[in-house]
Amino acid sequence: MSDTFTMLVSVARIDEPRAMAAFLASIPDSAELAELLGRTGPLNTRAYDDENLTARFVISDGEIVTCFTVTDITIDQAEMITVECEKSDAWSETAFREAAVRALGQ
């Protein structure tokens, strides 16, 4: 793990099949996520990839889905980001990045 992190953001409209196919293609083992997103309603979930030190935070309002991918962090740091985001309801790109910086002390 390094002293900095990288954050990638992907966004798609759930009712646009091509956009969703591209969105899901960037997420390993996305079949379960696709099933969850196929249901109507909001979604807030996350996953951690131990091998690659990568956390994915997925949020959807039922129409648009966003995935924040944060690399070079431990599972404990991913938990700290989750707590910070939930405290501040930080789910826009800017708010999420600020919450991650606060959580990681950077």
Backbone bond lengths (Angstrom), bond angles and torsions (degrees), N, CA, C in turn:
res aa  C-N    CA-C-N  psi(-1)  N-CA   C-N-CA  omega(-1)  CA-C   N-CA-C  phi
1 M - - - 1.450 - - 1.523 108.77 -
2 S 1.305 115.90 140.11 1.460 120.10 -179.60 1.521 109.83 -103.36
3 D 1.337 115.04 -179.05 1.454 120.32 -179.85 1.524 112.82 -80.65
4 T 1.312 117.93 -9.04 1.457 121.62 -179.97 1.520 109.09 -123.59
5 F 1.306 114.90 166.26 1.454 119.12 176.88 1.520 108.33 -129.26
6 T 1.292 115.11 159.51 1.452 121.60 175.22 1.514 107.48 -114.15
7 M 1.324 116.38 135.91 1.455 121.03 178.68 1.519 109.05 -122.46
8 L 1.317 115.34 128.10 1.455 122.23 174.76 1.520 107.67 -115.03
9 V 1.319 116.49 146.03 1.461 120.97 -179.63 1.515 108.87 -128.03
10 S 1.320 115.66 131.75 1.461 120.19 172.18 1.524 108.45 -128.72
11 V 1.332 114.53 144.13 1.463 121.48 -175.28 1.523 108.47 -136.62
12 A 1.326 116.14 142.62 1.466 120.24 176.23 1.530 110.17 -150.52
13 R 1.319 115.11 150.92 1.463 120.45 170.84 1.526 107.57 -82.59
14 I 1.307 116.59 131.17 1.461 121.22 -176.24 1.525 111.54 -65.24
15 D 1.326 117.87 -29.57 1.469 120.58 -177.78 1.534 113.18 -86.57
16 E 1.324 118.18 8.88 1.464 122.19 177.28 1.533 109.20 -112.67
17 P 1.345 116.73 99.77 1.470 120.62 -173.95 1.528 114.87 -55.15
18 R 1.328 118.35 -40.71 1.469 119.55 -178.88 1.525 110.85 -68.01
19 A 1.320 116.67 -40.80 1.462 120.22 178.27 1.529 110.29 -64.41
20 M 1.326 116.70 -41.37 1.464 120.29 179.63 1.529 111.19 -67.28
21 A 1.322 117.20 -37.97 1.468 119.85 178.21 1.527 110.02 -61.54
22 A 1.322 117.05 -43.66 1.461 120.74 178.48 1.531 110.55 -66.78
23 F 1.317 116.71 -41.92 1.462 121.86 179.40 1.528 110.08 -59.36
24 L 1.317 116.74 -50.75 1.467 121.38 -176.77 1.525 112.20 -69.72
25 A 1.331 117.41 -29.37 1.468 120.96 -179.31 1.529 111.51 -62.87
26 S 1.318 116.58 -26.91 1.468 119.92 -178.67 1.520 112.88 -83.68
27 I 1.328 117.79 -2.39 1.466 122.10 -176.00 1.531 109.15 -115.41
28 P 1.326 118.15 117.89 1.467 120.15 178.45 1.525 111.55 -60.17
29 D 1.329 115.55 144.44 1.469 121.50 176.41 1.523 111.53 50.69
30 S 1.319 116.53 51.59 1.468 121.41 -172.36 1.528 114.74 -88.10
31 A 1.324 118.72 2.81 1.465 120.51 -177.23 1.534 112.02 -59.74
32 E 1.321 116.75 -44.31 1.468 119.75 179.64 1.531 110.90 -65.70
33 L 1.321 116.15 -39.95 1.463 119.98 177.33 1.519 110.42 -63.10
34 A 1.323 117.50 -42.32 1.465 121.00 178.73 1.525 110.44 -59.26
35 E 1.325 116.15 -40.90 1.468 120.30 178.34 1.530 110.98 -63.57
36 L 1.326 116.60 -44.57 1.464 120.23 179.06 1.525 111.07 -62.86
37 L 1.324 117.02 -40.99 1.462 120.71 -179.23 1.527 112.04 -71.51
38 G 1.327 116.98 -20.96 1.454 121.31 178.27 1.523 112.87 -71.95
39 R 1.303 116.28 -18.79 1.463 120.90 176.11 1.524 108.56 -79.70
40 T 1.297 115.94 153.63 1.455 120.14 179.78 1.521 109.75 -80.72
41 G 1.320 115.74 138.62 1.453 119.57 173.82 1.512 113.74 119.60
42 P 1.318 115.00 173.86 1.463 121.29 -178.13 1.529 111.94 -69.95
43 L 1.318 114.51 155.75 1.459 121.32 179.64 1.526 108.40 -146.47
44 N 1.317 116.04 139.39 1.455 122.12 175.11 1.520 105.67 -142.76
45 T 1.326 117.04 110.11 1.457 120.81 -177.26 1.522 109.33 -144.81
46 R 1.305 115.56 167.64 1.454 119.50 178.17 1.516 109.66 -150.59
47 A 1.325 115.03 162.11 1.464 121.39 177.36 1.518 108.36 -145.40
48 Y 1.319 115.84 151.65 1.461 120.25 179.04 1.518 109.07 -126.08
49 D 1.328 115.81 133.84 1.459 123.43 178.68 1.530 107.71 -105.39
50 D 1.331 116.37 101.57 1.464 121.79 -177.39 1.524 112.59 -59.14
51 E 1.310 115.45 -43.27 1.467 120.10 -175.56 1.531 112.46 -61.62
52 N 1.326 115.73 -38.27 1.469 120.61 -176.06 1.527 113.92 -104.99
53 L 1.347 117.64 4.78 1.472 121.93 -179.00 1.528 111.39 50.63
54 T 1.318 114.99 49.65 1.466 121.45 -175.28 1.520 110.33 -129.05
55 A 1.335 115.48 132.92 1.462 121.29 175.69 1.518 108.78 -113.63
56 R 1.321 115.55 141.98 1.461 121.72 175.44 1.515 108.18 -121.97
57 F 1.318 114.89 128.40 1.459 122.89 179.78 1.524 106.15 -115.50
58 V 1.319 117.18 117.14 1.463 121.33 -176.44 1.517 109.05 -114.94
59 I 1.316 115.26 130.02 1.465 120.68 178.19 1.515 108.64 -134.87
60 S 1.327 115.53 141.23 1.456 120.82 179.09 1.520 109.69 -144.69
61 D 1.327 114.67 143.87 1.464 120.22 174.56 1.530 110.81 -96.26
62 G 1.321 116.62 7.60 1.458 121.79 -178.33 1.521 112.33 97.96
63 E 1.325 117.44 -13.74 1.461 122.19 177.64 1.521 111.98 -118.93
64 I 1.323 116.49 -41.45 1.458 122.70 -179.69 1.521 108.17 -122.57
65 V 1.336 116.01 138.19 1.457 120.87 177.83 1.530 108.63 -118.39
66 T 1.326 114.67 139.34 1.460 121.47 178.83 1.520 108.47 -127.24
67 C 1.330 115.28 137.29 1.463 121.09 174.97 1.519 108.43 -120.74
68 F 1.334 115.31 122.14 1.458 122.09 173.36 1.526 105.91 -100.14
69 T 1.325 117.44 116.65 1.455 122.40 177.68 1.520 107.91 -105.51
70 V 1.329 116.11 122.22 1.460 121.54 -179.34 1.524 107.77 -117.58
71 T 1.333 115.64 123.20 1.466 120.53 -177.29 1.518 110.94 -106.00
72 D 1.323 113.72 164.18 1.466 121.86 177.31 1.517 112.88 63.75
73 I 1.329 117.04 40.13 1.466 120.83 176.05 1.526 109.58 -132.21
74 T 1.314 114.98 156.64 1.463 120.57 176.99 1.532 109.38 -85.38
75 I 1.313 115.90 169.40 1.458 119.81 177.13 1.532 110.48 -64.59
76 D 1.329 117.06 -34.40 1.470 119.98 177.29 1.525 110.77 -64.94
77 Q 1.322 117.13 -40.04 1.461 120.20 177.17 1.531 110.87 -65.81
78 A 1.329 116.88 -36.97 1.464 120.21 176.70 1.524 110.21 -61.50
79 E 1.321 116.25 -40.97 1.472 120.63 176.92 1.524 110.73 -62.30
80 M 1.336 116.51 -41.24 1.467 120.26 179.82 1.531 110.44 -64.57
81 I 1.322 117.46 -38.13 1.466 120.66 177.21 1.525 109.70 -64.28
82 T 1.320 116.56 -43.08 1.470 120.56 178.95 1.521 110.78 -57.93
83 V 1.316 116.37 -47.94 1.473 120.94 -179.01 1.523 110.00 -60.97
84 E 1.322 116.99 -45.82 1.468 121.08 -178.89 1.532 111.01 -63.00
85 C 1.325 116.97 -41.12 1.468 120.25 179.02 1.526 111.38 -65.82
86 E 1.312 116.26 -41.71 1.457 119.33 -179.47 1.526 111.40 -68.17
87 K 1.327 117.35 -35.72 1.470 120.42 177.97 1.525 111.25 -63.10
88 S 1.324 115.78 -40.37 1.465 119.67 -174.44 1.523 113.00 -104.00
89 D 1.339 116.92 3.47 1.467 121.88 -176.81 1.538 109.32 50.64
90 A 1.335 115.14 48.53 1.464 122.87 -172.96 1.524 111.32 -92.94
91 W 1.316 116.87 89.52 1.454 118.82 -177.61 1.523 113.57 -123.31
92 S 1.319 118.96 2.62 1.465 119.57 169.28 1.529 106.16 -82.66
93 E 1.323 117.32 164.81 1.461 119.83 -178.42 1.528 111.80 -59.58
94 T 1.309 116.87 -47.44 1.467 120.61 -179.10 1.526 110.97 -65.04
95 A 1.325 116.88 -46.69 1.470 120.65 -178.88 1.524 111.07 -64.34
96 F 1.337 117.06 -38.01 1.466 119.93 178.75 1.520 110.17 -64.60
97 R 1.344 117.31 -46.36 1.469 120.50 179.89 1.538 110.27 -59.92
98 E 1.323 117.23 -43.71 1.466 121.03 179.40 1.537 110.73 -62.98
99 A 1.326 116.90 -40.68 1.460 120.77 178.09 1.521 110.75 -64.74
100 A 1.330 117.02 -40.73 1.465 121.01 178.11 1.524 110.83 -63.86
101 V 1.312 117.10 -42.63 1.470 121.14 178.17 1.527 109.64 -61.20
102 R 1.325 117.06 -45.30 1.474 120.47 178.59 1.535 110.43 -61.69
103 A 1.318 116.04 -45.17 1.469 120.35 -177.02 1.526 111.69 -64.48
104 L 1.326 115.62 -36.18 1.463 119.55 -176.89 1.526 112.75 -93.02
105 G 1.325 116.68 -1.85 1.455 120.50 178.00 1.511 113.51 66.80
106 Q 1.316 116.99 35.98 1.481 120.64 -178.35 1.502 111.74 -109.80
